């Protein structure tokens, strides 16, 4: 298998996943100086963390020896050895031939540039018409069109087969639900693909001695307990009782009272997205067209007019209500004759109507000014409101931050964005959604204060620079010690050290560190093996995968019951696809037939065992 990714962190993790978990032979195509910039940035971040650790050790009185000092290599290529590497500045036909694309089973294109991935995919398909392609594209619509185009071309040429398919994935879409759910307690984790909706939720640890509700299925037992709700999250290779337990059986769940759990709540088909309403997404904030004070003024004016109309009806004899209201409006606009010959009540009402009519002029003038001002600023970024609190501060509006922002707004969670580049990818989305945004460098004083960090509920630091994310988290914790913090960090060992250090400094606050490449690599690896991976569900620093499998292609599944197929810690059937739809309330004694298609929840190692084309290496 060939992985082309330039200096992409996802490419290196994917190569390690294919070689270390699936036991595949991998060729990695990188530029000549592929790792220099990434290693330099990680080195600066590690040095910064070392100084923080020393300060924490002096203040807490213990060294926390399992923190940054935890040795071992990063989550790179060490588990399965180093893959063959081909260095090239550009992906020409000669480079692809040198990498072995003509005889490869699959090719993954992981460059950050969509155009480079598309151009290379077309060239690779010419060299090997039977090649399976896995393409990383941020533009979802373009990816769908490209997938249909390449599959159609293969069908026309008579070369279409299950092994020569095209899969277009986005690491941003894969990781966004997990990052959004990290920021908010109790938020459901959702995996959505091709109309299939899988919804899971983290159950908070129940009282000591009680077991968390099971739901449809318990996918994992979390590190958090009744005595330690924040948990003791470690790396995905940290074993022991402190780590999460994936796909436990009923006995393991019953033996873990007072422990948090990840529970599957629903698996169903979701209808199509409803069409947007009129003027939706066109930058016209109709709800904010008039200020609150102006709305109250208009309401008061309407109440005064209604009261005078009722008084006119009561005091005027032999006059219909419609005619009395008409006279009140004439008096209001000062176009009625003076009631010099009328009764005293009529004269008083006419004077009051004239006074209210004078008050209407400034109200109309203010409405015109506010309307013009609202439409003028509809295309500009909003500033955080003065009394805003309980919101999420989102740092970084790049590819990942843009997807996370969209997910948070779908959940109706208040957000304030911070971005240094006014031309960043997600700024236009923030403007269209009317999300308050602060343009400025987060490392400068006053930027996080402008985002109301002291009244925020959580901080999501999602820039591509580990040092900026770490610095923002440290500053935010200095302002608000109990702030919920989630950081995007590249290296797994470094992320574990950051978590443990921040946990030692602020034991009462929730800290989570996430790597986009670690969340997305298992889904890309499954696609390289030719299986439809619906999505990846993070469980602390581990990952659960949901895949669609044909029973006839899996000898370990055919002819066995649903309960008999279940293998704790490896895989579990969560749904069965039938002609009438998806059935997720399964009979444990139902025997799987070769014609069945199942939705499987599996760990990385469990899915690799099912899909491996050769015997896997024995884990150390």
C-alpha positions in Angstrom: 0.0 0.0 0.0 1.2 3.5 -0.9 0.6 6.6 1.2 1.3 10.0 -0.3 1.0 12.9 2.2 3.8 15.4 2.0 4.5 16.6 5.6 0.9 15.7 6.7 0.7 14.3 10.2 -2.3 12.2 9.1 -0.1 10.5 6.4 2.5 9.4 8.9 -0.2 8.1 11.3 -2.0 6.3 8.5 1.2 4.5 7.5 1.8 3.5 11.1 -1.8 2.3 11.4 -1.5 0.1 8.2 1.8 -1.4 9.2 1.5 -1.7 12.9 -2.2 -2.6 13.2 -3.0 -4.3 9.9 0.4 -5.7 9.2 0.5 -4.3 5.6 3.6 -3.4 3.5 3.6 0.3 3.2 5.5 2.8 1.1 5.4 6.4 2.3 6.0 9.2 -0.2 7.2 12.4 1.5 9.1 15.6 0.5 12.9 15.6 1.1 12.5 17.7 4.3 9.1 16.3 5.4 9.5 16.2 9.1 11.8 19.2 9.9 9.1 21.8 10.5 6.9 19.5 12.5 9.8 18.2 14.7 10.9 21.8 15.4 7.5 22.9 16.5 7.1 19.8 18.7 10.5 20.5 20.2 9.5 24.0 21.2 6.3 22.8 22.7 8.1 20.1 24.7 10.5 22.7 26.0 7.6 24.9 27.1 5.9 22.0 28.8 9.1 21.1 30.7 9.2 24.5 32.3 5.6 24.2 33.2 6.2 20.8 34.8 9.0 22.1 36.9 6.8 24.9 38.2 4.0 22.4 39.0 6.4 20.1 40.8 7.7 23.0 43.0 4.1 24.1 43.9 2.5 20.7 44.4 5.4 19.0 46.1 5.5 15.9 44.0 7.2 15.2 40.6 4.3 13.5 39.0 6.7 11.1 37.5 4.3 9.6 35.0 3.8 12.9 33.3 6.2 14.4 30.8 8.9 12.1 31.8 7.0 9.1 30.4 9.4 7.8 27.9 8.8 5.9 24.7 8.4 7.1 21.1 5.4 9.0 19.8 2.4 7.5 18.1 4.4 7.2 14.9 5.9 4.2 13.0 7.5 2.4 15.9 4.8 -0.3 16.4 5.2 -2.0 13.1 8.7 -0.8 12.1 9.5 1.9 9.6 7.8 1.8 6.2 9.7 2.2 3.0 10.1 5.9 2.2 10.3 7.6 -1.1 11.4 11.3 -1.2 10.0 13.5 -3.9 9.3 17.2 -4.4 6.4 16.6 -6.8 4.2 13.5 -7.4 5.0 12.9 -11.1 4.4 9.6 -12.9 8.0 8.5 -12.4 7.6 9.1 -8.6 4.4 7.0 -8.5 6.1 4.2 -10.5 9.1 4.3 -8.1 6.7 4.1 -5.1 5.1 0.9 -6.6 1.7 2.3 -7.6 1.4 0.0 -10.7 1.5 -3.0 -8.5 -0.1 -1.6 -5.3 -3.4 -2.7 -3.8 -4.4 0.7 -2.5 -3.2 4.3 -2.6 -4.0 7.0 0.0 -3.6 10.7 -1.0 -3.4 12.8 2.1 -2.0 16.2 1.0 -3.6 19.3 2.5 -4.1 20.6 -1.0 -7.3 19.2 -2.7 -6.0 20.0 -6.2 -2.8 17.9 -5.6 -4.8 15.0 -4.4 -7.2 15.1 -7.4 -4.4 15.4 -9.9 -2.5 12.5 -8.4 -5.6 10.3 -8.2 -6.2 10.7 -12.0 -2.5 9.9 -12.7 -2.5 6.9 -10.4 -5.7 5.5 -12.0 -4.0 5.6 -15.4 -1.0 3.7 -14.1 -3.1 1.1 -12.3 -6.8 0.9 -13.3 -7.5 -1.7 -10.5 -6.1 0.5 -7.8 -8.2 1.3 -4.7 -8.1 5.0 -4.0 -8.6 6.7 -0.7 -8.6 10.5 -1.2 -8.6 13.2 1.5 -10.7 16.2 0.4 -12.0 19.0 2.5 -14.6 20.0 -0.2 -17.4 17.4 0.4 -19.4 18.2 -2.8 -16.3 18.0 -5.0 -15.3 14.8 -3.3 -18.7 13.2 -4.1 -18.5 14.3 -7.7 -14.9 13.0 -8.0 -15.9 9.6 -6.5 -18.8 9.2 -8.9 -16.6 10.3 -11.9 -13.8 7.8 -11.2 -16.2 4.9 -10.5 -18.1 5.7 -13.6 -14.9 5.8 -15.7 -13.9 2.4 -14.3 -17.3 1.0 -15.1 -17.2 2.3 -18.7 -13.8 0.7 -19.2 -15.0 -2.6 -17.8 -12.6 -2.5 -14.8 -15.0 -1.8 -12.0 -14.7 -4.1 -9.0 -14.9 -4.1 -5.3 -11.2 -3.8 -5.1 -10.9 -0.8 -7.3 -13.3 1.5 -5.6 -12.8 5.2 -4.7 -13.4 6.5 -1.2 -13.3 10.2 -0.4 -12.9 11.1 3.3 -12.3 14.3 5.3 -10.3 14.3 8.4 -12.1 17.5 9.5 -15.5 15.8 9.2 -14.3 12.7 11.1 -12.8 14.6 14.0 -15.3 17.5 14.3 -18.0 15.6 16.3 -15.5 14.4 18.8 -14.0 17.8 19.3 -17.4 19.4 19.7 -18.6 16.8 22.2 -15.4 17.3 24.2 -16.3 20.9 25.0 -19.8 20.3 26.4 -20.7 17.8 29.2 -23.5 15.5 28.3 -23.3 16.2 24.5 -24.1 13.2 22.4 -21.5 11.8 20.1 -22.9 11.3 16.6 -21.6 9.3 13.7 -23.5 10.2 10.5 -22.8 8.7 7.0 -25.0 7.9 4.0 -28.2 8.4 5.9 -27.1 6.3 8.9 -27.2 7.9 12.3 -25.5 6.4 15.3 -25.9 8.3 18.5 -24.0 7.6 21.7 -23.8 9.5 24.9 -21.4 9.6 27.8 -23.1 8.6 31.0 -21.8 10.5 34.0 -20.5 8.2 36.8 -23.5 7.2 39.0 -23.4 7.0 42.8 -20.9 4.6 44.3 -22.3 1.1 44.1 -24.6 1.8 41.2 -24.2 0.8 37.5 -24.7 3.3 34.7 -27.8 2.7 32.5 -27.0 0.3 29.7 -29.1 1.7 26.9 -29.0 -0.4 23.7 -25.4 -1.4 24.3 -22.5 -0.3 26.5 -19.7 0.6 24.1 -17.1 1.4 26.7 -16.4 1.9 30.4 -14.7 5.3 31.0 -11.9 6.2 33.3 -14.1 8.6 35.2 -15.6 7.3 38.5 -18.0 8.6 41.1 -15.0 9.7 43.2 -13.1 11.2 40.2 -15.6 12.5 37.7 -12.9 14.1 35.5 -11.2 10.7 35.0 -7.6 9.9 34.5 -7.2 10.0 30.8 -4.0 8.6 29.4 -2.6 7.6 26.0 -4.2 5.0 23.9 -1.4 2.6 24.7 -1.6 3.1 28.5 -3.0 -0.2 29.9 -4.2 -1.0 33.3 -7.4 -0.4 35.2 -7.1 3.4 34.9 -7.7 3.3 31.2 -11.0 2.9 29.3 -12.4 -0.6 28.6 -13.7 -0.9 25.1 -16.7 -3.1 24.2 -17.1 -4.7 27.7 -19.4 -7.7 28.3 -22.3 -7.7 30.8 -20.1 -9.2 33.5 -17.5 -6.4 33.1 -20.2 -3.7 33.3 -21.7 -5.3 36.4 -18.3 -5.5 38.0 -17.6 -1.8 37.5 -20.1 0.1 39.7 -19.7 3.8 40.0 -17.9 4.1 36.7 -18.8 6.3 33.7 -19.9 4.6 30.5 -20.3 5.3 26.8 -23.7 4.0 25.8 -25.3 3.5 22.3 -28.7 5.2 22.4 -29.9 4.9 18.8 -29.0 3.6 15.4 -31.4 4.6 12.7 -31.8 6.0 9.2 -32.1 9.8 9.0 -34.1 11.6 6.5 -32.7 14.2 4.1 -31.8 17.6 5.4 -34.7 20.0 5.2 -34.3 22.9 2.7 -33.2 26.2 4.2 -35.9 28.8 4.7 -36.3 32.0 2.8 -33.2 34.3 3.2 -31.5 31.6 5.2 -27.7 31.9 5.0 -27.8 35.2 3.1 -26.6 37.4 5.9 -29.9 39.0 6.7 -30.3 38.8 10.5 -34.1 39.3 10.7 -34.3 38.4 14.4 -31.9 41.2 15.2 -33.3 43.8 12.8 -34.6 45.9 15.8 -33.1 46.3 19.2 -34.9 45.3 22.3 -35.6 48.9 23.4 -37.1 49.7 20.1 -39.3 46.6 20.2 -40.5 47.6 23.6 -41.2 51.2 22.4 -43.2 49.9 19.5 -45.2 47.6 21.8 -45.9 50.5 24.1 -47.1 52.6 21.3 -49.4 49.9 20.0 -50.8 49.4 23.5 -51.5 53.1 23.8 -53.3 53.2 20.4 -55.4 50.2 21.4 -56.3 51.8 24.7 -57.4 55.0 23.1 -59.5 53.1 20.5 -61.3 51.2 23.3 -61.9 54.5 25.2 -63.3 56.1 22.1 -65.6 53.2 21.5 -66.8 53.4 25.1 -67.3 57.1 25.3 -68.7 57.7 21.8 -72.4 57.0 21.6 -74.2 55.7 18.5 -70.9 54.9 16.8 -69.7 51.5 15.6 -66.4 50.2 16.9 -64.9 50.3 13.4 -65.8 54.0 13.0 -64.5 54.9 16.4 -61.1 53.2 15.6 -61.0 55.1 12.3 -61.5 58.4 14.2 -58.7 57.5 16.6 -56.3 56.9 13.8 -57.2 60.2 12.2 -56.5 62.0 15.5 -53.3 60.1 15.9 -51.9 61.3 12.5 -53.4 64.8 13.1 -55.6 64.8 10.0 -58.9 65.0 11.7 -61.0 68.2 12.3 -60.7 69.6 15.8 -63.6 68.4 18.1 -64.5 71.9 19.3 -68.2 71.1 19.3 -67.9 67.6 20.7 -68.1 66.4 24.3 -65.3 66.9 26.8 -64.3 63.2 26.6 -63.9 63.4 22.8 -61.7 66.5 23.1 -59.5 64.9 25.8 -59.0 61.7 23.7 -58.2 63.8 20.6 -55.5 65.7 22.6 -54.0 62.4 23.9 -54.0 61.0 20.4 -52.1 64.0 19.1 -49.5 63.6 21.9 -49.1 59.9 21.1 -48.8 60.8 17.4 -45.9 63.1 18.2 -44.1 60.2 20.0 -44.5 58.1 16.9 -42.1 60.2 14.8 -38.9 59.5 16.9 -39.8 55.8 17.0 -40.1 55.6 13.3 -36.9 57.5 12.9 -35.1 55.2 15.2 -36.5 52.1 13.4 -35.2 53.4 10.1 -31.7 54.1 11.5 -31.5 50.7 13.2 -32.6 48.9 10.0 -30.0 50.7 7.9 -27.3 49.9 10.5 -28.3 46.3 10.8 -28.2 45.7 7.0 -24.9 47.6 6.8 -23.3 45.4 9.5 -24.9 42.2 8.2 -21.7 41.3 6.4 -19.4 42.3 9.2 -18.3 40.2 12.2 -20.2 40.5 15.5 -18.5 41.4 18.7 -19.1 39.4 21.8 -22.2 40.7 23.7 -21.5 42.5 26.9 -23.4 40.1 29.2 -22.4 36.8 27.4 -21.6 33.9 29.7 -21.6 30.1 29.7 -20.3 30.0 26.1 -17.5 28.0 24.3 -14.4 29.9 23.2 -13.2 28.4 19.9 -9.6 29.2 19.0 -8.8 28.7 15.4 -11.0 28.9 12.3 -9.0 26.7 9.9 -10.3 23.5 8.4 -10.9 21.8 11.7 -12.2 24.8 13.5 -14.7 25.5 10.7 -16.2 22.1 11.0 -16.4 22.2 14.8 -18.0 25.7 14.6 -20.7 24.3 12.3 -21.3 21.3 14.7 -21.6 23.5 17.8 -24.1 25.8 16.1 -26.1 22.7 15.1 -26.3 21.9 18.8 -27.4 25.5 19.6 -24.3 26.0 21.8 -23.2 29.7 22.1 -19.7 30.2 20.6 -17.2 33.0 20.5 -14.4 32.5 17.9 -10.9 33.8 18.1 -8.8 33.9 14.8 -5.6 35.7 14.0 -6.1 35.7 10.2 -9.1 37.8 9.0 -9.1 35.9 5.8 -9.2 32.4 7.4 -11.4 29.7 6.0 -14.0 29.8 8.8 -14.4 33.6 9.1 -17.0 33.6 6.3 -19.0 30.9 8.1 -18.8 32.8 11.4 -20.1 35.9 9.6 -22.9 34.0 8.0 -24.0 32.4 11.2 -23.7 35.7 13.1 -21.2 34.1 15.6 -19.2 36.7 17.7 -15.6 36.7 16.5 -12.5 38.3 17.8 -9.7 38.9 15.2 -6.3 38.9 16.9 -3.4 36.9 18.0 -4.3 34.8 21.1 -0.8 35.2 22.5 -1.3 38.9 22.8 -2.8 40.3 26.0 -6.4 41.2 25.9 -7.6 38.9 23.1 -9.0 36.2 25.3 -10.4 38.8 27.6 -12.3 40.2 24.6 -13.7 36.7 24.0 -15.1 36.8 27.6 -12.9 33.9 28.7 -13.5 34.7 32.3 -17.2 33.8 31.9 -16.8 31.0 29.4 -17.8 27.4 30.0 -15.1 25.8 27.9 -12.1 26.5 25.7 -11.4 24.6 22.4 -7.9 25.3 21.2 -7.8 24.0 17.6 -5.0 25.8 15.8 -2.4 23.8 13.9 0.4 25.0 16.3 0.8 23.0 19.5 2.6 25.9 21.2 -0.2 28.3 20.6 -2.9 25.9 21.8 -0.9 25.1 25.0 -0.2 28.8 25.7 -3.8 29.7 25.3 -4.9 26.9 27.6 -2.4 28.0 30.3 -3.5 31.6 30.1 -7.2 30.7 30.2 -6.6 28.5 33.2 -4.8 31.3 34.9 -7.9 33.5 34.4 -10.4 30.8 35.3 -9.0 27.8 37.1 -12.1 25.6 36.7 -12.4 26.2 32.9 -13.1 23.1 30.8 -10.2 22.9 28.3 -9.7 20.7 25.1 -6.5 21.1 23.2 -5.6 19.9 19.7 -2.1 18.4 19.9 -0.2 16.4 17.4 2.0 13.9 19.3 0.3 11.4 21.5 3.0 11.2 24.1 3.2 15.0 24.3 -0.6 15.2 24.5 -0.5 12.7 27.4 2.1 14.7 29.2 0.2 17.9 28.7 -3.0 16.3 30.1 -1.2 15.0 33.2 0.6 18.2 33.9 -2.5 20.3 33.7 -4.4 17.8 35.7 -1.7 18.0 38.5 -1.9 21.8 38.4 -5.7 22.0 38.3 -7.1 18.7 39.7 -10.7 20.0 39.8 -10.9 21.1 36.2 -11.6 18.9 33.2 -8.8 18.7 30.6 -8.8 16.8 27.3 -6.2 16.7 24.6 -7.1 15.5 21.1 -5.2 14.7 17.9 -7.1 15.1 14.7 -4.8 12.7 12.9 -5.2 10.1 15.7 -9.0 10.4 15.4 -9.1 10.2 11.6 -6.3 7.6 10.8 -8.3 4.5 11.8 -11.2 5.5 9.5 -8.7 6.1 6.6 -7.0 2.8 7.3 -10.3 0.9 7.2 -11.1 2.5 3.8 -7.7 1.4 2.6 -8.7 -2.2 3.4 -11.8 -1.8 1.2 -14.4 -1.5 3.9 -17.0 1.2 4.4 -16.1 2.9 7.7 -19.1 4.9 8.9 -17.1 6.9 11.4 -14.8 6.9 14.4 -16.1 7.4 17.9 -13.4 8.6 20.4 -13.3 7.1 23.8 -10.9 9.2 25.7 -7.6 8.6 23.8 -8.8 5.4 22.2 -11.1 5.0 19.2 -14.1 2.9 18.3 -14.9 2.3 14.7 -18.2 1.6 13.0 -18.1 -0.4 9.8 -20.6 -2.0 7.4 -19.6 -5.6 6.6 -21.1 -8.4 4.4 -21.5 -11.5 6.5 -20.6 -13.8 3.5 -17.1 -12.2 3.3 -16.5 -12.8 7.0 -16.2 -16.5 7.9 -16.1 -15.6 11.6 -19.6 -14.1 11.4 -21.5 -16.4 9.2 -23.6 -19.1 10.8 -23.2 -17.7 14.3 -25.7 -15.9 16.6 -25.4 -12.2 17.4 -24.5 -13.1 21.0 -22.0 -15.7 19.8 -20.3 -13.2 17.4 -19.7 -10.7 20.2 -16.0 -10.7 21.2 -15.4 -8.4 24.2 -12.7 -5.8 23.5 -12.6 -6.6 19.8 -16.0 -6.3 18.0 -19.8 -6.3 18.5 -22.7 -6.4 16.1 -24.9 -3.3 16.9 -27.3 -3.3 13.9 -28.6 -5.5 11.1 -29.4 -4.1 7.6 -32.6 -5.5 6.1 -34.6 -4.6 3.0 -37.1 -2.8 5.2 -34.4 -0.7 6.9 -32.0 -0.9 9.8 -32.9 -3.1 12.7 -31.0 -2.2 15.9 -33.0 -4.1 18.5 -31.4 -7.5 17.8 -32.3 -10.9 19.1 -29.2 -12.3 20.8 -30.1 -15.7 19.4 -30.5 -14.6 15.8 -28.2 -16.6 13.5 -26.4 -14.4 10.9 -26.9 -15.6 7.3 -24.5 -15.0 4.4 -26.9 -12.6 2.8 -27.0 -10.3 5.8 -25.2 -7.0 6.2 -24.3 -5.8 9.7 -23.1 -2.7 11.3 -20.1 -3.6 13.5 -18.6 -1.6 16.4 -14.9 -2.6 16.7 -11.6 -1.5 18.1 -8.7 -0.8 15.8 -7.1 -4.2 16.6 -10.4 -6.0 16.3 -11.2 -4.6 12.9 -7.7 -5.3 11.7 -8.1 -8.9 12.7 -11.3 -9.2 10.7 -10.0 -7.4 7.6 -6.3 -8.4 7.5 -5.2 -10.1 4.3 -2.3 -11.9 6.1 -1.6 -13.1 9.6 -1.0 -10.1 11.9 2.2 -9.7 13.9 1.9 -10.8 17.5 1.6 -7.7 19.7 4.4 -7.2 22.2 
